[in-house]
């Protein structure tokens, strides 16, 4: 029996399977909470963005998932990588990416990070301001090098996504405005140390409509044309960032905004943005930085039911994964589709309130403010699966409430390999300093 939500998910003897592997069996072998990744899905998504933009023009946004095994897989598929911290840079190099394959983003780069970027000779450093330009220029002069740079230019376009994801809005903290861009590039040309090669204009995460990408490209493209005409500068790269959506929900649920259902073919984005750029600027290299799209639907989070109770006319199910494991479910009230791993083939039509284990009233898993629909008569010890948990999960986990961070495994050609070890209780206090006899 094939489970309709995802072609890689099937049902065998009632159990949910990913790439043919029984997820209940994995939960019992590795414990829960447990992230289970599909190498096949990552390969599919990487192939899709490579086909759309050209493999050499894709810089995977490692903030979405910088697990070393995931990074190594993405590198093996011929993609480049984007980082936004010294830690992400360290992981990218550890995974085998070459400096010339790396773009460095970020709004508050430290001197250590600027020195690292200059020393390594990264493909490009995306600058957030003229202030950051001058800091990097000083670093480059000290090292006697020239660093490729691009300014992040905010288009002012509203994508219609979650408020916190609207990074191109005029009041957001990112980049320079369209009106400030010409003077920013003039400053870059004024002295040595930096080499302006392009522009960066990421709009938002989980963009629901392809027209948003077109509008952003048009507005920033016109500004690039003004920069080139005014300063006599030719920019060679136009970086649209990421934002390709993942459809976390497949059918309308009351209270869930449009961006949870959004699905756009990367090829359509690439074709329509290229058309805009050809009309406004002329020939220029189009770069993309997809992160969520490459890994978002590649993982399932397995969690075990620890408590079932009736309260105030509702049935509550308490599981062993909370916002310590899925922070977005709390901070953004993000929707992750939930099904029974033990009884995946049964009708999911009975309403439950689902709560995590944390001592926080907000540690609950809602569906647009509604209950979760699951099989009748759920029992303690059964497993639930939360789908599409591959992005911004391993990166955001915490040890809140004294809970060790969970393990992760990856299914590759039917075989299961562990890509992250479950933390121990000792790991909770590993960095504490104290006197044994105190």
Beta strands, then each sheet from edge to edge (+ up, - down):
strand 1: 9-12
strand 2: 15-18
strand 3: 21-22
strand 4: 34-38
strand 5: 59-61
strand 6: 80-83
strand 7: 102-104
strand 8: 124-127
strand 9: 147-154
strand 10: 176-177
strand 11: 194-200
strand 12: 237-239
strand 13: 285-287
strand 14: 299-311
strand 15: 314-319
strand 16: 338-340
strand 17: 350-355
strand 18: 372-374
strand 19: 383-387
strand 20: 407-412
strand 21: 415-420
sheet 1: 1+ 2- 3+
sheet 2: 16+ 19- 14+ 4- 20- 21+
sheet 3: 5+ 6+ 7+ 8+ 9+ 10+
sheet 4: 5+ 6+ 7+ 8+ 9+ 11+ 12+ 13+
sheet 5: 16+ 19- 14+ 15- 17- 18+
end
